[in-house]
Amino acid sequence: MQVLPICSGDMTTLADGSLACSTQWQLLPVDQLLTTFDPLSMDPTVLAAAFGSGFIAVATFQCAGLAAGAVLKSIRKM
């Protein structure tokens, strides 16, 4: 079983480069840190908002690029 040392106090670096904790080190099993991702537990409105904001960000830059390309194309024709 793998454990992760956790310091709930202040950490300092000693002269030899090792870390020291002002309180006692606590060992937490790594299994308790890992959680599984369950897409069914996500709120549909939050998912829709995240998708919409990402779509709007990409669409904005794509439309700006198309407009800049059209302007450059019309300048070249002159």
VENPEFEN-V103104 format. One line per field, one symbol per residue. ss: DSSP state (H for helix, E for strand, - for the rest). phi: phi as a letter, one per 30 degrees, with the letter a starting at -180 (. if undefined). burial: 1 if it has 24 or more other C-alpha atoms within 12 Angstrom, else 0. A space follows every 50 residues. Layout:
BEGIN
ss->???
phi->???
burial->???
END
This chain:
BEGIN
ss->--EEEE----EEE-----EEE----EEEEHHH------HHH--HHHHHHH HHHHHHHHHHHHHHHHHHHHHHHHHHH-
phi->.cbbdbcdcccbcdddjdcbcdcddcccddedddccdcdddddddddddd dddddddddddddddddddddddddddd
burial->00000000000000000000000000000000000000000000000000 0000000000000000000000000000
END
